[in-house]
Amino acid sequence: MNPSKPLILLIEDDQQTRRFLKTSLGHKGWRIIEAGDGKTGLAMLKNDKPDLVVLDLGLPDMDGISVTKRLRQISDIPVLILSARSQEQNKIMALDAGADDYLTKPFGTGELHSRLQALLRRINRGHPVAEVFQTGQLKVDLALRKVFINNQEVSITPIEFRLLSILVRQAGLVATHRQMLTEVWGIEHINDQHYLRIYMGQLRHKLEINPARPRYLLTEIGVGYRLAVYES
């Protein structure tokens, strides 16, 4: 294996899934090491020093949520959850436990590759996001607090900008309702999701060609929002 390529620790009990992911991600330039249960995965995390963890929730020895919590006690490595559990509560529990993103089975390898790249960008930055961020025709100048669509400045409110800046900081990854509400309005407002619906709706009307079918400001149903990343 080429040591210059990023190394993924795949913790997944299904051998067929491991084989599929090792082949498909290997073709896209990732190195893969595998664990079939949580305890083995945690040991490999310490010994092999991977760059990312891809973790299934349904493991034979311990629940993936417990693995995530144990992992977070020893490392801040990015964690992407893979699971057949599609219920919103499972996603929220995984993210609250310390996971960085969540992908529900079945999924496309292109989508998985995109999510992993977003996590890798976060690692490689090692410092706050660049002052000027761009995805497609959307450009956000964090220093000047200005937003542009197709090089035309868009007027947005201070609260709208704070919400957008949260999404920019973790572009390509999910920002949970809890995180956004806490950062913008405070912990006492973590249940006031109608705040988000109102302001995200306003942002979409300002930034999207078709607010009903957003290209940039995507909804993760029951969980939060994600800023899509496109080539400029």
C-alpha positions as CSV (number, residue, x, y, z in Angstrom):
1,M,0.0,0.0,0.0
2,N,1.1,3.5,-0.8
3,P,1.7,5.2,2.6
4,S,1.0,8.6,1.0
5,K,-2.7,7.7,0.5
6,P,-5.1,8.3,3.3
7,L,-5.8,5.3,5.6
8,I,-9.3,4.3,6.5
9,L,-10.1,2.0,9.5
10,L,-13.3,0.1,8.4
11,I,-15.1,-1.4,11.4
12,E,-17.8,-3.6,9.9
13,D,-18.9,-7.1,10.8
14,D,-20.3,-8.0,7.4
15,Q,-17.5,-9.6,5.3
16,Q,-19.2,-8.9,2.0
17,T,-19.6,-5.3,2.8
18,R,-16.0,-5.0,3.8
19,R,-14.8,-6.7,0.6
20,F,-17.0,-4.4,-1.5
21,L,-15.8,-1.2,0.3
22,K,-12.1,-2.3,0.2
23,T,-12.3,-2.8,-3.6
24,S,-14.4,0.3,-4.5
25,L,-12.6,2.7,-2.2
26,G,-9.2,1.3,-3.1
27,H,-10.0,2.1,-6.7
28,K,-10.5,5.7,-5.6
29,G,-7.2,6.0,-3.9
30,W,-7.9,5.1,-0.3
31,R,-6.0,2.5,1.8
32,I,-8.2,0.3,4.0
33,I,-7.6,-1.7,7.1
34,E,-10.5,-3.8,8.5
35,A,-12.0,-4.9,11.8
36,G,-14.9,-7.1,12.3
37,D,-15.9,-5.9,15.7
38,G,-15.7,-2.9,18.0
39,K,-12.9,-4.1,20.4
40,T,-10.6,-5.0,17.5
41,G,-11.4,-1.7,15.8
42,L,-10.5,0.3,18.9
43,A,-7.2,-1.7,19.3
44,M,-6.3,-1.0,15.6
45,L,-7.1,2.7,16.1
46,K,-4.3,2.8,18.7
47,N,-1.8,0.6,16.8
48,D,-2.3,1.6,13.1
49,K,-3.0,5.3,13.4
50,P,-5.6,5.6,10.6
51,D,-6.7,9.0,9.1
52,L,-10.4,8.2,9.2
53,V,-12.8,5.7,10.7
54,V,-15.8,4.2,8.9
55,L,-18.0,2.5,11.5
56,D,-21.1,0.3,11.3
57,L,-23.6,0.6,14.1
58,G,-24.6,-3.0,14.2
59,L,-21.5,-4.8,15.5
60,P,-21.5,-8.2,17.2
61,D,-19.7,-7.3,20.4
62,M,-20.7,-3.8,21.2
63,D,-23.1,-1.1,19.7
64,G,-21.5,1.3,17.3
65,I,-22.7,4.2,19.5
66,S,-20.6,2.8,22.4
67,V,-17.6,2.3,20.1
68,T,-17.9,6.0,19.0
69,K,-18.0,7.2,22.7
70,R,-15.0,5.0,23.6
71,L,-13.2,6.2,20.5
72,R,-13.8,9.9,21.4
73,Q,-12.2,9.3,24.7
74,I,-8.8,8.6,23.0
75,S,-8.9,10.3,19.7
76,D,-10.5,13.2,17.7
77,I,-10.2,11.3,14.4
78,P,-13.1,11.9,12.0
79,V,-15.7,9.2,12.1
80,L,-18.3,8.4,9.4
81,I,-21.1,6.1,10.5
82,L,-22.5,3.5,8.0
83,S,-25.7,1.8,9.1
84,A,-28.9,0.2,7.9
85,R,-30.7,2.0,10.7
86,S,-32.4,4.9,8.9
87,Q,-34.4,6.3,11.9
88,E,-33.6,9.9,12.6
89,Q,-33.0,9.2,16.3
90,N,-30.2,6.8,15.5
91,K,-28.5,9.4,13.4
92,I,-28.9,12.0,16.1
93,M,-27.5,9.6,18.8
94,A,-24.5,8.8,16.6
95,L,-23.7,12.4,16.0
96,D,-24.3,13.4,19.6
97,A,-21.9,10.6,20.6
98,G,-19.1,12.2,18.5
99,A,-19.5,10.9,15.0
100,D,-18.8,13.5,12.3
101,D,-21.2,12.2,9.6
102,Y,-23.7,9.5,8.9
103,L,-24.6,7.6,5.7
104,T,-27.5,5.2,5.5
105,K,-27.3,1.8,3.7
106,P,-27.8,1.3,0.9
107,F,-25.5,4.0,-0.4
108,G,-23.5,4.8,-3.5
109,T,-19.7,4.6,-3.4
110,G,-19.6,8.0,-5.1
111,E,-21.5,9.6,-2.2
112,L,-19.3,7.8,0.4
113,H,-16.2,8.9,-1.4
114,S,-17.5,12.5,-1.4
115,R,-18.2,12.4,2.4
116,L,-14.8,11.0,3.1
117,Q,-13.1,13.7,1.1
118,A,-15.0,16.3,3.0
119,L,-13.7,14.8,6.3
120,L,-10.2,14.7,4.9
121,R,-10.4,18.3,3.9
122,R,-11.2,19.1,7.6
123,I,-8.1,17.2,8.7
124,N,-5.8,18.8,6.1
125,R,-6.9,22.3,7.0
126,G,-5.6,21.9,10.5
127,H,-6.7,25.6,11.1
128,P,-9.8,27.6,10.5
129,V,-11.4,27.6,7.1
130,A,-10.0,29.9,4.5
131,E,-11.4,33.4,4.7
132,V,-13.0,33.1,1.2
133,F,-15.0,29.9,0.6
134,Q,-16.6,29.0,-2.7
135,T,-18.8,26.1,-3.9
136,G,-20.3,26.4,-7.4
137,Q,-21.5,29.9,-7.8
138,L,-21.8,30.6,-4.1
139,K,-19.0,32.5,-2.5
140,V,-18.7,33.4,1.2
141,D,-16.2,35.9,2.4
142,L,-15.9,35.1,6.2
143,A,-13.6,38.0,7.0
144,L,-15.7,40.7,5.3
145,R,-19.0,38.9,6.1
146,K,-20.2,39.1,2.5
147,V,-22.0,36.6,0.4
148,F,-22.1,36.4,-3.4
149,I,-24.0,34.4,-6.0
150,N,-22.5,34.4,-9.5
151,N,-20.3,37.3,-8.3
152,Q,-23.4,39.4,-7.3
153,E,-23.5,40.4,-3.7
154,V,-26.5,39.1,-1.7
155,S,-27.8,41.0,1.3
156,I,-28.2,38.7,4.3
157,T,-28.9,39.4,8.0
158,P,-26.4,38.8,10.8
159,I,-28.2,35.6,12.0
160,E,-28.4,34.3,8.4
161,F,-24.7,34.8,8.1
162,R,-23.9,33.1,11.3
163,L,-25.9,30.0,10.2
164,L,-24.2,30.0,6.8
165,S,-20.8,30.3,8.4
166,I,-21.4,27.2,10.5
167,L,-22.2,25.3,7.3
168,V,-19.1,26.7,5.6
169,R,-16.8,25.6,8.4
170,Q,-17.9,22.0,7.9
171,A,-18.8,22.1,4.2
172,G,-19.9,18.8,2.8
173,L,-20.7,17.5,6.3
174,V,-23.9,17.6,8.4
175,A,-24.4,20.3,11.0
176,T,-27.0,19.2,13.5
177,H,-30.0,21.2,14.6
178,R,-28.6,21.1,18.2
179,Q,-25.2,22.5,17.0
180,M,-26.7,25.3,14.9
181,L,-29.2,26.3,17.6
182,T,-26.6,26.3,20.3
183,E,-24.0,28.3,18.4
184,V,-26.5,31.0,17.2
185,W,-29.1,31.2,19.9
186,G,-27.7,29.4,22.9
187,I,-28.2,26.0,24.6
188,E,-31.6,27.1,26.0
189,H,-33.0,27.1,22.5
190,I,-31.9,23.6,21.4
191,N,-35.6,22.5,20.9
192,D,-36.6,25.6,18.9
193,Q,-36.2,24.1,15.5
194,H,-38.7,26.4,14.0
195,Y,-36.1,29.1,14.3
196,L,-33.9,27.2,11.9
197,R,-36.7,26.4,9.5
198,I,-37.6,30.1,9.2
199,Y,-34.0,31.4,8.7
200,M,-32.9,28.5,6.5
201,G,-36.0,29.2,4.4
202,Q,-35.0,32.8,4.1
203,L,-31.4,31.9,3.1
204,R,-32.6,29.5,0.4
205,H,-34.8,32.2,-1.1
206,K,-31.8,34.5,-1.3
207,L,-29.2,31.9,-2.4
208,E,-31.0,29.2,-4.4
209,I,-32.3,29.4,-7.9
210,N,-35.2,27.2,-6.8
211,P,-35.6,27.2,-3.0
212,A,-37.9,24.2,-3.2
213,R,-35.1,22.2,-4.8
214,P,-32.0,23.6,-3.1
215,R,-28.6,23.0,-4.7
216,Y,-26.4,24.3,-1.8
217,L,-28.4,24.3,1.4
218,L,-29.5,20.7,1.8
219,T,-31.7,19.3,4.5
220,E,-30.8,16.1,6.4
221,I,-34.3,15.2,7.5
222,G,-34.7,15.2,11.3
223,V,-31.0,15.8,11.8
224,G,-29.8,19.1,10.4
225,Y,-28.4,20.7,7.3
226,R,-25.5,20.3,4.9
227,L,-23.7,22.7,2.6
228,A,-23.1,20.9,-0.7
229,V,-19.6,21.2,-2.2
230,Y,-19.1,21.7,-5.9
231,E,-16.2,22.6,-8.1
232,S,-16.1,26.3,-8.8
